[in-house]
């Protein structure tokens, strides 16, 4: 009917669909706001964190045990223990030493700088202690607080060392490949020379059996001897023509009275 009005918007989108779109956009904005607040909190926590460096990790000590010991002084976020050199591990096991995993150094990240400083000042140079039956009872703490050091610095250093190690490994592999190629080329050359010698032996044997021992003489290129023109030596006639002092004059000068 002509008098009947339409409730549909002019652009073809219903009122319910527009409300749903508004709700989705508001929900996305809330998520972004929460994520931003979370990142700001993490950044604030990262600024307040402190890192301690352990220059020596006692045997039988791992990250779990280290966390149990140090967490009693304050909240700990992350721990990283650097494994020892694989060659040293193999040598130690062959010598009959400790067969477990050892660590050369470590880093501990505390939630607050003040706690990290206090732990380093309090424990450095002190006995680890604990139960007397423990394998680390008589070991000494070697711990130091790292001023203005962040965990990102550690990850960057680890990535740099890993890249250097990979580069060295690639260099060693390329050198080994060159040596292998050189060896294979020499082997191939030796095999070719051996085949030539065998063919020559067979040829000589056939010639001996047929009675023709005369072989064509090998022609060598003539030896080149270079001749250089020599200048005639000039006699030293200056000393002969030069007048000398008489013996009387010399006697009067050196021996005279």
TORMARVEX-47496 format. One record per residue (C-alpha): z, y, x; residue number from 1; residue in three letters. Coordinates in steps of 0.2 Angstrom, whole numbers, m for minus. Layout:
<pts>
+-------+-------+-------+-----+--------+
|    zz |    yy |    xx | num | residu |
+-------+-------+-------+-----+--------+
|     Z |     Y |     X | NUM |    ALA |
...
+-------+-------+-------+-----+--------+
</pts>
This chain:
<pts>
+-------+-------+-------+-----+--------+
|    zz |    yy |    xx | num | residu |
+-------+-------+-------+-----+--------+
|     0 |     0 |     0 |   1 |    UNK |
|    m3 |    18 |     6 |   2 |    UNK |
|    15 |    24 |     2 |   3 |    UNK |
|    22 |    10 |    13 |   4 |    UNK |
|    28 |    16 |    30 |   5 |    UNK |
|    27 |     6 |    46 |   6 |    UNK |
|    43 |     4 |    57 |   7 |    UNK |
|    33 |    m1 |    72 |   8 |    UNK |
|    32 |    11 |    87 |   9 |    UNK |
|    16 |    19 |    91 |  10 |    UNK |
|    14 |    10 |   108 |  11 |    UNK |
|    16 |    m7 |   101 |  12 |    UNK |
|    34 |   m11 |   108 |  13 |    UNK |
|    47 |   m16 |    96 |  14 |    UNK |
|    65 |    m8 |    96 |  15 |    UNK |
|    73 |   m25 |   101 |  16 |    UNK |
|    61 |   m27 |   116 |  17 |    UNK |
|    65 |    m9 |   122 |  18 |    UNK |
|    84 |   m12 |   121 |  19 |    UNK |
|    82 |   m28 |   131 |  20 |    UNK |
|    72 |   m19 |   144 |  21 |    UNK |
|    86 |    m6 |   145 |  22 |    UNK |
|    99 |   m20 |   147 |  23 |    UNK |
|    90 |   m28 |   161 |  24 |    UNK |
|    88 |   m12 |   171 |  25 |    UNK |
|   106 |    m8 |   169 |  26 |    UNK |
|   111 |   m26 |   174 |  27 |    UNK |
|   100 |   m24 |   190 |  28 |    UNK |
|   108 |    m7 |   194 |  29 |    UNK |
|   125 |   m14 |   193 |  30 |    UNK |
|   120 |   m28 |   205 |  31 |    UNK |
|   113 |   m16 |   217 |  32 |    UNK |
|   129 |    m6 |   216 |  33 |    UNK |
|   140 |   m21 |   219 |  34 |    UNK |
|   129 |   m26 |   234 |  35 |    UNK |
|   130 |    m9 |   241 |  36 |    UNK |
|   149 |    m8 |   239 |  37 |    UNK |
|   150 |   m26 |   247 |  38 |    UNK |
|   140 |   m20 |   262 |  39 |    UNK |
|   150 |    m5 |   264 |  40 |    UNK |
|   166 |   m15 |   264 |  41 |    UNK |
|   158 |   m27 |   277 |  42 |    UNK |
|   153 |   m13 |   288 |  43 |    UNK |
|   171 |    m5 |   287 |  44 |    UNK |
|   178 |   m22 |   292 |  45 |    UNK |
|   166 |   m24 |   306 |  46 |    UNK |
|   171 |    m7 |   313 |  47 |    UNK |
|   190 |   m13 |   312 |  48 |    UNK |
|   187 |   m30 |   320 |  49 |    UNK |
|   192 |   m33 |   338 |  50 |    UNK |
|   185 |   m46 |   350 |  51 |    UNK |
|   195 |   m56 |   364 |  52 |    UNK |
|   187 |   m65 |   378 |  53 |    UNK |
|   194 |   m81 |   385 |  54 |    UNK |
|   187 |   m84 |   403 |  55 |    UNK |
|   194 |  m102 |   404 |  56 |    UNK |
|   195 |  m115 |   390 |  57 |    UNK |
|   207 |  m129 |   394 |  58 |    UNK |
|   202 |  m147 |   393 |  59 |    UNK |
|   205 |  m155 |   376 |  60 |    UNK |
|   204 |  m138 |   368 |  61 |    UNK |
|   191 |  m135 |   354 |  62 |    UNK |
|   188 |  m121 |   341 |  63 |    UNK |
|   198 |  m130 |   328 |  64 |    UNK |
|   214 |  m131 |   339 |  65 |    UNK |
|   211 |  m113 |   346 |  66 |    UNK |
|   210 |  m106 |   328 |  67 |    UNK |
|   227 |  m116 |   324 |  68 |    UNK |
|   236 |  m108 |   339 |  69 |    UNK |
|   229 |   m90 |   337 |  70 |    UNK |
|   229 |   m89 |   319 |  71 |    UNK |
|   248 |   m88 |   319 |  72 |    UNK |
|   247 |   m70 |   327 |  73 |    UNK |
|   234 |   m63 |   314 |  74 |    UNK |
|   218 |   m66 |   304 |  75 |    UNK |
|   204 |   m73 |   314 |  76 |    UNK |
|   186 |   m71 |   308 |  77 |    UNK |
|   174 |   m80 |   320 |  78 |    UNK |
|   176 |   m91 |   336 |  79 |    UNK |
|   162 |   m95 |   348 |  80 |    UNK |
|   165 |  m107 |   363 |  81 |    UNK |
|   151 |  m109 |   376 |  82 |    UNK |
|   148 |  m127 |   381 |  83 |    UNK |
|   148 |  m131 |   399 |  84 |    UNK |
|   133 |  m134 |   410 |  85 |    UNK |
|   125 |  m151 |   405 |  86 |    UNK |
|   123 |  m156 |   424 |  87 |    UNK |
|   141 |  m153 |   427 |  88 |    UNK |
|   146 |  m164 |   412 |  89 |    UNK |
|   135 |  m178 |   418 |  90 |    UNK |
|   142 |  m176 |   436 |  91 |    UNK |
|   160 |  m177 |   429 |  92 |    UNK |
|   157 |  m192 |   418 |  93 |    UNK |
|   149 |  m201 |   433 |  94 |    UNK |
|   164 |  m197 |   443 |  95 |    UNK |
|   175 |  m205 |   430 |  96 |    UNK |
|   183 |  m188 |   423 |  97 |    UNK |
|   186 |  m182 |   406 |  98 |    UNK |
|   172 |  m189 |   395 |  99 |    UNK |
|   174 |  m177 |   380 | 100 |    UNK |
|   166 |  m160 |   377 | 101 |    UNK |
|   172 |  m146 |   388 | 102 |    UNK |
|   169 |  m127 |   386 | 103 |    UNK |
|   167 |  m114 |   400 | 104 |    UNK |
|   172 |   m98 |   390 | 105 |    UNK |
|   175 |   m92 |   373 | 106 |    UNK |
|   176 |   m77 |   361 | 107 |    UNK |
|   188 |   m74 |   347 | 108 |    UNK |
|   185 |   m61 |   334 | 109 |    UNK |
|   201 |   m54 |   325 | 110 |    UNK |
|   201 |   m45 |   308 | 111 |    UNK |
|   209 |   m30 |   316 | 112 |    UNK |
|   208 |   m22 |   333 | 113 |    UNK |
|   227 |   m19 |   334 | 114 |    UNK |
|   230 |   m38 |   332 | 115 |    UNK |
|   217 |   m42 |   346 | 116 |    UNK |
|   225 |   m30 |   358 | 117 |    UNK |
|   242 |   m36 |   355 | 118 |    UNK |
|   237 |   m55 |   356 | 119 |    UNK |
|   228 |   m51 |   373 | 120 |    UNK |
|   243 |   m41 |   380 | 121 |    UNK |
|   256 |   m54 |   374 | 122 |    UNK |
|   247 |   m70 |   379 | 123 |    UNK |
|   237 |   m66 |   395 | 124 |    UNK |
|   245 |   m75 |   410 | 125 |    UNK |
|   257 |   m85 |   399 | 126 |    UNK |
|   259 |  m103 |   397 | 127 |    UNK |
|   251 |  m110 |   382 | 128 |    UNK |
|   266 |  m121 |   377 | 129 |    UNK |
|   268 |  m131 |   361 | 130 |    UNK |
|   273 |  m149 |   361 | 131 |    UNK |
|   277 |  m156 |   379 | 132 |    UNK |
|   266 |  m171 |   375 | 133 |    UNK |
|   251 |  m160 |   372 | 134 |    UNK |
|   237 |  m160 |   386 | 135 |    UNK |
|   237 |  m141 |   386 | 136 |    UNK |
|   256 |  m138 |   387 | 137 |    UNK |
|   256 |  m132 |   405 | 138 |    UNK |
|   239 |  m123 |   405 | 139 |    UNK |
|   239 |  m104 |   406 | 140 |    UNK |
|   230 |   m91 |   394 | 141 |    UNK |
|   216 |   m81 |   402 | 142 |    UNK |
|   213 |   m69 |   388 | 143 |    UNK |
|   207 |   m51 |   388 | 144 |    UNK |
|   203 |   m38 |   374 | 145 |    UNK |
|   185 |   m31 |   375 | 146 |    UNK |
|   185 |   m13 |   372 | 147 |    UNK |
|   170 |    m7 |   361 | 148 |    UNK |
|   163 |   m24 |   360 | 149 |    UNK |
|   156 |   m31 |   344 | 150 |    UNK |
|   151 |   m48 |   338 | 151 |    UNK |
|   133 |   m42 |   337 | 152 |    UNK |
|   133 |   m39 |   356 | 153 |    UNK |
|   138 |   m57 |   359 | 154 |    UNK |
|   124 |   m64 |   348 | 155 |    UNK |
|   112 |   m52 |   357 | 156 |    UNK |
|   118 |   m59 |   374 | 157 |    UNK |
|   116 |   m77 |   368 | 158 |    UNK |
|    99 |   m74 |   362 | 159 |    UNK |
|    94 |   m66 |   378 | 160 |    UNK |
|   101 |   m80 |   388 | 161 |    UNK |
|    92 |   m93 |   377 | 162 |    UNK |
|    76 |   m83 |   380 | 163 |    UNK |
|    78 |   m83 |   399 | 164 |    UNK |
|    82 |  m102 |   399 | 165 |    UNK |
|    67 |  m106 |   388 | 166 |    UNK |
|    56 |   m95 |   400 | 167 |    UNK |
|    63 |  m104 |   415 | 168 |    UNK |
|    60 |  m121 |   406 | 169 |    UNK |
|    42 |  m116 |   402 | 170 |    UNK |
|    39 |  m111 |   421 | 171 |    UNK |
|    46 |  m128 |   426 | 172 |    UNK |
|    35 |  m137 |   414 | 173 |    UNK |
|    19 |  m128 |   419 | 174 |    UNK |
|    23 |  m131 |   438 | 175 |    UNK |
|    26 |  m150 |   434 | 176 |    UNK |
|     9 |  m150 |   425 | 177 |    UNK |
|     0 |  m142 |   439 | 178 |    UNK |
|     8 |  m155 |   451 | 179 |    UNK |
|     2 |  m169 |   440 | 180 |    UNK |
|   m15 |  m162 |   438 | 181 |    UNK |
|   m16 |  m160 |   457 | 182 |    UNK |
|   m10 |  m178 |   460 | 183 |    UNK |
|   m22 |  m185 |   447 | 184 |    UNK |
|   m37 |  m176 |   455 | 185 |    UNK |
|   m32 |  m183 |   472 | 186 |    UNK |
|   m30 |  m201 |   464 | 187 |    UNK |
|   m48 |  m199 |   456 | 188 |    UNK |
|   m55 |  m193 |   473 | 189 |    UNK |
|   m47 |  m208 |   482 | 190 |    UNK |
|   m54 |  m220 |   469 | 191 |    UNK |
|   m71 |  m212 |   471 | 192 |    UNK |
|   m70 |  m214 |   490 | 193 |    UNK |
|   m64 |  m232 |   489 | 194 |    UNK |
|   m79 |  m236 |   478 | 195 |    UNK |
|   m91 |  m228 |   490 | 196 |    UNK |
|   m83 |  m239 |   505 | 197 |    UNK |
|   m84 |  m254 |   494 | 198 |    UNK |
|  m103 |  m251 |   491 | 199 |    UNK |
|  m106 |  m248 |   509 | 200 |    UNK |
|   m97 |  m264 |   514 | 201 |    UNK |
|  m108 |  m274 |   501 | 202 |    UNK |
|  m124 |  m265 |   508 | 203 |    UNK |
|  m119 |  m270 |   526 | 204 |    UNK |
|  m115 |  m288 |   521 | 205 |    UNK |
|  m132 |  m289 |   512 | 206 |    UNK |
|  m141 |  m282 |   527 | 207 |    UNK |
|  m132 |  m295 |   539 | 208 |    UNK |
|  m136 |  m309 |   528 | 209 |    UNK |
|  m155 |  m304 |   527 | 210 |    UNK |
|  m155 |  m302 |   546 | 211 |    UNK |
|  m158 |  m284 |   547 | 212 |    UNK |
|  m144 |  m277 |   556 | 213 |    UNK |
|  m153 |  m261 |   561 | 214 |    UNK |
|  m146 |  m247 |   551 | 215 |    UNK |
|  m153 |  m230 |   551 | 216 |    UNK |
|  m144 |  m219 |   564 | 217 |    UNK |
|  m133 |  m206 |   556 | 218 |    UNK |
|  m139 |  m189 |   560 | 219 |    UNK |
|  m126 |  m176 |   564 | 220 |    UNK |
|  m130 |  m158 |   564 | 221 |    UNK |
|  m131 |  m151 |   582 | 222 |    UNK |
|  m116 |  m143 |   589 | 223 |    UNK |
|  m118 |  m125 |   591 | 224 |    UNK |
|  m112 |  m117 |   607 | 225 |    UNK |
|  m111 |   m99 |   607 | 226 |    UNK |
|  m116 |   m89 |   623 | 227 |    UNK |
|  m108 |   m72 |   626 | 228 |    UNK |
|  m115 |   m60 |   640 | 229 |    UNK |
|  m103 |   m56 |   653 | 230 |    UNK |
|  m102 |   m40 |   662 | 231 |    UNK |
|  m102 |   m40 |   681 | 232 |    UNK |
|   m85 |   m37 |   689 | 233 |    UNK |
|   m84 |   m20 |   698 | 234 |    UNK |
|   m76 |   m21 |   715 | 235 |    UNK |
|   m61 |   m10 |   718 | 236 |    UNK |
|   m67 |     0 |   733 | 237 |    UNK |
|   m56 |    15 |   730 | 238 |    UNK |
|   m41 |     7 |   739 | 239 |    UNK |
|   m52 |     3 |   754 | 240 |    UNK |
|   m59 |    21 |   756 | 241 |    UNK |
|   m42 |    29 |   753 | 242 |    UNK |
|   m35 |    35 |   770 | 243 |    UNK |
|   m18 |    29 |   774 | 244 |    UNK |
|    m3 |    35 |   784 | 245 |    UNK |
|    m2 |    30 |   802 | 246 |    UNK |
|    13 |    19 |   808 | 247 |    UNK |
|    19 |    33 |   820 | 248 |    UNK |
|    21 |    45 |   805 | 249 |    UNK |
|    31 |    33 |   795 | 250 |    UNK |
|    42 |    28 |   809 | 251 |    UNK |
|    46 |    46 |   813 | 252 |    UNK |
|    51 |    49 |   794 | 253 |    UNK |
|    61 |    33 |   791 | 254 |    UNK |
|    68 |    28 |   807 | 255 |    UNK |
|    67 |    42 |   818 | 256 |    UNK |
|    78 |    50 |   829 | 257 |    UNK |
+-------+-------+-------+-----+--------+
</pts>
